[in-house]
Amino acid sequence: MSRILVLYYSSWGHVEQMAWAQAEGAAQVAGTAVTVKRVPELVPPEVAKQAGYRLEQKAAVASPLELGDYDGILFGTPTRFGNMAAQMRNFLDQTGPLWAKNALLGKVGSVFTCTQSQHGGQETTITSFHSTLLHHGMVIVGMPYTAPGITTMREVTGGTPYGASSITGAGEEMRMPSELELGMCRFQGGHVARITSELVAGRAR
Ligand SMILES: Cc1cc2nc3c(=O)[nH]c(=O)nc-3n(C[C@H](O)[C@H](O)[C@H](O)COP(=O)(O)O)c2cc1C
């Protein structure tokens, strides 16, 4: 049995939807137990309410030190100025005690994101996130070009070899993750769960 955590932050529900799709994909892999959790909100409640944040989300809030209980972790964060959201950064900055005892060494880490604009920094968010995972000694897994739809020109879509992604658009064009984007999330979840279970089985031999 291998244990996968999908850990995310989401202000308006886009990354939240992507996280559940990742979990769906991971759960398809035999012998995989999947947990979905989110990191704590840091924005003052009145500011969050005014900005229309989705404050009620069904995923439980994670504690930083529980990351060591999983074999693979899929991290989801919206892009903020080309980087991960502060809520996720703050959570990761509390994982020093795990780093000190190599608790995440050799575990699988993978990242997905969401931006408002097509070229608003999906790759920079994901690849800069990878630095933290590498400091923890994690094995980074992306989303290979075998993901369905990753090269399509039929519609405007997220999807990068670094990890699944979605584009929200703005104003009248704003949307939730498309079926194509959610499909790539399911694909990444399955891909990560398969690699994780192979690593876990290999170590047990
Ligand atoms: C402070 C701030 C910074 C943002 N920076 C970017 C950015 O650099 N590029 C971009 O395309 N979108 C940016 N966005 C839009 C968010 O990425 C988008 O709202 C988010 O992906 C939606 O996901 P969520 O509903 O899960 O929070 C930013 C939003 C905020 C509030």
The ligand as a Gaussian input file, in Angstrom:
#p B3LYP/6-31G(d) Opt

LIG

0 1
 C       -1.961000      38.537000      -5.715000
 C       -2.249000      37.748000      -6.938000
 C       -1.243000      37.514000      -7.845000
 C       -1.493000      36.791000      -9.024000
 N       -0.468000      36.585000      -9.905000
 C       -0.735000      35.988000     -11.074000
 C        0.301000      35.799000     -12.045000
 O        1.464000      36.077000     -11.823000
 N       -0.040000      35.269000     -13.244000
 C       -1.333000      34.922000     -13.556000
 O       -1.598000      34.507000     -14.679000
 N       -2.314000      35.007000     -12.624000
 C       -2.045000      35.524000     -11.394000
 N       -3.035000      35.632000     -10.467000
 C       -4.327000      34.960000     -10.695000
 C       -4.373000      33.634000      -9.937000
 O       -3.329000      32.779000     -10.370000
 C       -5.723000      32.934000     -10.117000
 O       -6.688000      33.754000      -9.541000
 C       -5.695000      31.585000      -9.434000
 O       -4.918000      30.699000     -10.173000
 C       -7.076000      31.001000      -9.251000
 O       -6.940000      29.786000      -8.514000
 P       -7.776000      29.548000      -7.185000
 O       -9.216000      29.802000      -7.492000
 O       -7.539000      28.112000      -6.850000
 O       -7.238000      30.458000      -6.112000
 C       -2.791000      36.306000      -9.280000
 C       -3.807000      36.520000      -8.326000
 C       -3.546000      37.223000      -7.175000
 C       -4.649000      37.439000      -6.178000

